[in-house]
Amino acid sequence: MARIAAVKFVLTSLFLAFAMSGPLVQARARTDGTAPRSSAVIAVAELPRQGRETYELIRRGGPFPNGKDGSVFGNRERLLPAEKRGFYREYTVATPGSRDRGARRIVCGGPPRTPQACYYTADHYASFRMIVE
C-alpha cells in the first residue's frame, strides 16, 4: 500500500512540475476537417544553413545523419494537404547547441529525391512553410 502511495506521489509531483513549466503549444486542425491552406513560403536560400544542407541531402537521397530521417510523417496535425499515409517523410534539420534532434524539420511529400513538395518547420510541426527554389 505504501508503495502505491509513493508511486502516486511521484507521478503527481512530475505532473505538477511539468504543468507549471509553461503552456504547451498544440497545432490545431481546422474545424471543417480540411488542412489549412497557407501562403507561407520560404526560399531554399532563406533556410538556415543546416536546413539547406538537409534539403541537399534529400535531393541526393542521403546519406542522412539521423536514423529517423526518412521516416513516415503522419500529418496528425493536419496542417499539410491531406494525402495517403506514407506520402510524407520527415528529415531532421540540426539545431546548434541542441542535445537532441531539436524542433526543426523538413517534411517532403512524394518520391524521394524528387518530392512534389517540401515544407520547413522550426517549431516541431506547429507551423509549416512551403520550400520554394
Secondary structure, 3 states (H helix, E strand, C coil): CHHHHHHHHHHHHHHHHHHHCCCCCCCCCCCCCCCCCCCCEEEHHHCCHHHHHHHHHHHHCCCCCCCCCCEECCCCCCCCCCCCCCCEEEEECCCCCCCCCCCCEEEEECCCCCCCEEEEECCCCCCCEEEEC
